[in-house]
Amino acid sequence: MDVIPNEEMLLILTEKGYLKRMNPNTFNLQHRGTIGKSVGKMRNNDSMSDFIVCQTHDHVLYFSDKGIVYSARAYKIPECTRTAAGTPLVQLLSLPDGEKITSIVPVSKFCEDQYLVMLTVNGYIKKVPLNAFSAIRSTGIISIRLAPGDELKWVRLCGDDDLVALASQNGMVIVNTCNKLRSHSSRSTRGVVAMRLKEDDKMAAMDVIPSTIHTMPEKYSSRVDSSPPWLLFIAENGFGKRVSLNAFRQSLFNRRGMRGYKLPEDCRLAAVFVVGDPTDDDGSDEQVVLVSHGGTVNRIKVKDISIQGRAAKGVILMRLEHAGKIQSASLISAAAAEEIIMED
């Protein structure tokens, strides 16, 4: 491994279980509201599932919809071009038939003060120490016990002082500190209820706000400013907006939450990300990558997305007349964005 450079890389996961490892320079910057650039060749009826940035030396944890976690070094994933179809995950992992990878977490070091927070589609949340996953056998290990009909969808790294932001498909939001979640030493437990969902609602996203960038008070104030950090909302219809974190109060888990996005009746929330660094006076250098059901990719600057209130409908981020709805959205960090070729 010492002879392998520890470089930035992109991992793209498709719904049908193909994985692509690419150089970050593969995609050029697009303007807000443009159609975008194709992510490349995909199998028939396949679409994008996840799009992350990591280092070649990282341990990559692969979490399945069944609550099983697998592990492999990032450099073991074959590098390919944008037009390549990718490598089937069954060639990299011992995946049983019918099991699907839903979340990928790169880990540089298994620290004792770090946790993995897991969220299921039906609204169960669980916190497990990161070092519980430092030794994973090739056939995988259980990470969470699931109720019938539920599936594991989101997994994030988190510290006790960090904030966890949850959002439902109907636009409801809960923000609370990670230390309000009890750490489970047993990997085979189910966790607790994250959000009380209405009958027609499911969870849509989870992200973490590092303690180093937030000053969110425990007591809510009606006086809201537009300073960072923000929650970046992406709707299925290609609209999006930034909302200041201070527009929300810290809400207990197992509640309905606050309205974060007022969506049309036929539209759902696709993703929510934490963006913006309060120490950056020039605005956020982060970029968001939007992927449509047809595999079209659009990458735009986060600072070009309007800051609005919780009830606003947002602005057009990607035109979808011929590309269906937003399938997935991923955030490229400011550090990674600096390495990517930009064009005006």
C-alpha positions in Angstrom: 0.0 0.0 0.0 3.0 2.3 0.6 3.6 2.5 -3.2 0.0 3.6 -3.9 -0.4 7.4 -3.7 -3.1 8.6 -1.3 -5.1 10.7 -3.7 -8.5 12.2 -4.0 -11.0 10.0 -5.9 -14.7 9.8 -6.8 -16.8 6.8 -6.1 -20.1 6.5 -8.0 -22.6 3.7 -7.1 -25.5 2.8 -9.3 -28.9 1.4 -8.2 -28.1 -1.9 -9.8 -24.9 -2.3 -7.8 -22.2 -1.1 -10.1 -19.3 0.9 -8.7 -17.1 3.4 -10.6 -13.9 4.9 -9.3 -12.9 8.1 -11.2 -10.5 11.0 -11.0 -12.3 14.2 -9.7 -11.3 16.0 -13.0 -13.8 13.9 -14.9 -16.6 16.5 -14.5 -16.5 20.2 -15.4 -18.5 22.8 -13.6 -22.0 23.6 -14.9 -24.2 26.7 -14.3 -27.3 26.6 -12.2 -30.4 25.6 -14.2 -28.5 23.9 -17.0 -29.2 20.3 -18.3 -25.8 19.0 -17.2 -23.3 16.3 -18.5 -23.9 12.6 -18.7 -22.2 10.5 -16.1 -21.3 8.0 -18.8 -22.4 4.5 -19.9 -24.8 2.6 -17.6 -26.8 -0.6 -18.0 -30.3 -0.6 -19.2 -32.8 0.8 -16.6 -29.9 1.7 -14.2 -29.5 5.0 -12.4 -27.2 6.7 -9.9 -27.4 5.9 -6.2 -24.5 7.5 -4.5 -21.6 9.9 -5.4 -18.8 10.5 -2.8 -15.3 11.8 -2.5 -12.6 9.8 -0.6 -8.9 8.9 -0.5 -7.4 5.9 -2.1 -6.0 4.6 1.3 -9.4 4.8 3.0 -11.3 1.9 4.4 -14.6 2.0 2.6 -17.6 0.7 4.6 -20.4 -0.6 2.5 -23.8 -0.7 4.3 -26.6 -2.7 2.7 -30.4 -2.3 2.8 -30.5 -5.4 5.0 -28.4 -3.8 7.7 -25.2 -5.7 6.9 -21.8 -3.8 6.6 -18.9 -4.9 4.4 -15.4 -3.4 4.1 -12.7 -3.0 1.5 -9.8 -0.6 0.8 -10.6 2.1 -1.7 -7.6 1.4 -3.9 -9.0 -2.1 -4.6 -11.8 -0.6 -6.7 -10.7 -0.5 -10.3 -10.2 3.0 -11.7 -12.2 3.7 -14.9 -13.2 6.5 -17.3 -16.4 8.4 -17.3 -17.7 6.3 -20.2 -17.1 3.0 -18.5 -20.0 1.1 -16.9 -18.1 0.3 -13.7 -17.4 -2.8 -11.7 -20.2 -5.0 -10.2 -20.1 -4.9 -6.4 -20.5 -8.7 -6.4 -17.0 -8.8 -7.7 -15.7 -6.8 -4.8 -17.9 -7.9 -1.9 -19.5 -11.2 -0.8 -23.1 -9.9 -1.4 -26.0 -12.4 -1.2 -28.7 -12.3 -3.9 -31.3 -9.6 -3.3 -29.0 -7.5 -1.0 -28.3 -3.9 -2.1 -25.6 -1.4 -1.0 -27.4 1.8 0.1 -24.7 3.8 1.8 -20.9 4.1 1.5 -18.7 5.6 4.3 -15.0 6.2 3.8 -12.9 6.0 7.0 -9.3 7.1 7.2 -8.9 6.1 10.9 -11.1 4.3 13.4 -11.1 6.8 16.2 -12.5 6.1 19.7 -14.5 9.3 19.9 -16.3 8.9 16.6 -19.6 7.2 15.9 -21.6 5.9 13.0 -25.2 7.2 13.0 -27.6 5.1 11.0 -31.1 6.0 9.7 -33.7 3.7 8.2 -36.4 4.6 5.7 -39.1 4.2 8.2 -37.5 6.5 10.7 -35.3 4.5 13.1 -32.0 5.9 14.2 -29.0 4.3 15.9 -25.5 5.4 17.1 -22.7 2.9 17.2 -19.0 3.5 18.1 -16.9 3.6 14.9 -14.3 1.3 16.3 -16.9 -1.5 16.4 -16.4 -1.7 12.6 -12.6 -1.8 12.6 -12.5 -5.6 11.9 -15.1 -6.8 9.4 -15.0 -10.3 8.0 -15.3 -10.8 4.2 -19.0 -12.0 4.5 -19.9 -8.8 6.4 -21.3 -8.2 9.9 -24.7 -7.0 11.3 -24.8 -3.2 11.8 -28.5 -2.7 12.8 -31.5 -5.0 13.3 -34.4 -4.0 11.0 -38.1 -4.4 11.4 -40.0 -6.2 8.6 -40.5 -3.9 5.6 -37.8 -1.4 6.8 -34.3 -0.8 5.2 -31.1 0.9 6.1 -30.6 3.9 3.9 -28.2 6.5 5.4 -25.0 6.2 7.5 -22.8 9.1 8.6 -19.7 9.7 10.7 -20.5 11.8 13.8 -18.9 13.1 17.0 -20.9 13.7 20.3 -20.8 17.5 19.9 -21.9 17.4 16.2 -25.5 18.1 15.2 -27.5 15.6 13.3 -30.0 16.9 10.7 -32.9 14.6 9.6 -35.4 15.4 6.9 -38.5 13.5 5.7 -39.8 13.3 2.1 -42.6 15.7 3.0 -40.0 18.4 4.1 -40.1 18.0 7.9 -36.8 18.5 9.7 -35.3 17.6 13.1 -31.9 19.0 14.2 -30.4 17.8 17.5 -27.0 17.0 18.9 -25.4 13.5 18.5 -24.9 13.2 22.2 -28.7 13.1 22.7 -28.6 9.6 21.0 -27.6 6.8 23.3 -24.6 4.8 22.0 -25.4 1.1 21.3 -22.5 -1.2 22.0 -24.5 -4.1 20.4 -24.6 -3.9 16.7 -27.7 -6.1 16.5 -30.2 -3.7 18.2 -32.7 -1.6 16.2 -32.2 1.9 17.7 -34.9 4.4 18.5 -37.5 6.4 16.6 -35.9 9.4 14.9 -39.0 11.2 13.7 -42.7 10.6 14.0 -43.7 10.2 10.3 -47.2 10.6 8.9 -48.7 7.6 7.1 -47.7 8.7 3.6 -44.2 9.9 4.7 -40.7 8.3 4.7 -37.3 9.6 5.6 -35.5 11.5 2.8 -32.0 12.4 4.1 -29.6 12.7 7.0 -26.5 14.8 7.3 -24.1 15.9 10.1 -23.2 19.5 11.1 -19.6 19.4 12.7 -19.3 21.1 16.0 -16.5 23.2 14.6 -18.8 25.1 12.2 -22.1 25.5 14.1 -23.1 27.9 16.9 -26.7 26.8 17.1 -28.1 27.6 20.6 -30.2 25.0 22.5 -32.9 27.6 22.9 -34.7 28.8 19.8 -34.7 32.5 18.8 -37.2 33.9 16.2 -34.6 36.3 15.0 -33.0 34.5 12.0 -30.0 35.6 10.0 -28.6 34.3 6.7 -25.1 33.5 7.9 -23.6 30.0 7.4 -23.8 27.1 8.0 -26.9 26.4 5.9 -29.1 23.4 5.2 -29.1 22.8 1.4 -32.4 21.3 0.3 -32.8 19.5 -3.0 -36.3 18.6 -4.3 -37.1 15.9 -6.8 -38.4 18.4 -9.3 -34.9 20.0 -9.6 -35.6 23.0 -7.3 -33.5 23.8 -4.3 -32.6 26.4 -1.7 -30.3 27.1 1.2 -31.8 27.8 4.6 -29.8 29.1 7.6 -29.3 26.6 10.3 -30.5 29.3 12.8 -34.0 29.1 11.2 -34.4 25.8 13.1 -34.6 25.0 16.7 -33.0 21.9 18.3 -35.8 19.5 18.4 -36.0 16.2 20.3 -35.9 13.0 18.4 -39.2 11.1 18.2 -41.0 14.3 17.3 -42.7 15.5 14.0 -40.1 18.2 13.6 -40.3 21.6 11.9 -41.3 22.5 8.3 -38.1 22.9 6.3 -39.5 22.9 2.7 -43.0 23.6 1.5 -43.3 21.2 -1.4 -45.9 20.8 -4.2 -48.3 17.9 -3.7 -46.6 15.7 -6.4 -43.1 16.4 -5.2 -40.8 14.9 -2.5 -37.6 16.0 -0.9 -34.6 14.2 -2.5 -31.7 15.3 -0.2 -30.4 17.7 2.5 -26.8 18.7 3.0 -25.0 20.9 5.5 -23.0 23.6 3.6 -21.0 26.7 4.4 -18.1 27.4 6.7 -18.6 30.5 9.0 -14.8 31.2 8.8 -15.0 31.6 5.0 -15.7 35.2 4.2 -15.8 34.7 0.5 -18.7 32.2 0.6 -18.9 28.5 0.2 -16.6 26.9 -2.4 -18.5 23.6 -2.1 -20.3 22.2 -5.1 -23.3 19.9 -5.4 -23.6 17.1 -7.9 -27.2 16.4 -9.1 -28.0 13.1 -10.9 -31.3 12.5 -12.7 -33.0 9.2 -13.1 -31.7 9.2 -16.7 -28.1 9.4 -15.5 -27.5 13.1 -16.4 -25.1 14.9 -14.0 -25.1 18.6 -13.2 -22.4 20.1 -10.9 -22.9 23.6 -9.6 -21.5 26.0 -7.0 -23.4 26.0 -3.7 -22.9 29.7 -3.3 -25.0 30.2 -6.5 -28.0 28.7 -4.8 -30.4 31.2 -3.2 -30.7 31.6 0.6 -34.4 31.5 1.4 -36.8 30.9 4.3 -38.3 27.6 5.4 -41.6 28.2 3.6 -40.0 29.2 0.2 -40.2 27.0 -2.9 -36.6 27.5 -3.9 -35.0 28.1 -7.3 -34.3 25.9 -10.3 -31.1 24.0 -10.0 -31.5 21.5 -12.9 -34.0 21.4 -15.7 -35.6 18.0 -15.9 -38.0 18.2 -18.9 -36.4 15.2 -20.6 -34.6 13.6 -17.6 -37.3 12.7 -15.1 -36.7 13.5 -11.5 -33.6 14.0 -9.3 -32.3 10.5 -8.4 -29.5 11.5 -6.1 -27.5 14.5 -5.0 -24.0 14.6 -3.6 -21.8 17.3 -2.1 -18.2 17.9 -3.1 -16.2 19.5 -0.3 -14.4 22.8 -0.8 -11.0 21.0 -0.6 -12.0 18.5 -3.3 -13.6 21.3 -5.5 -10.2 23.1 -5.7 -8.8 20.1 -7.5 -11.6 19.9 -10.1 -11.2 21.7 -13.4 -13.6 24.5 -13.8 -14.9 26.2 -16.9 -16.9 29.4 -17.1 
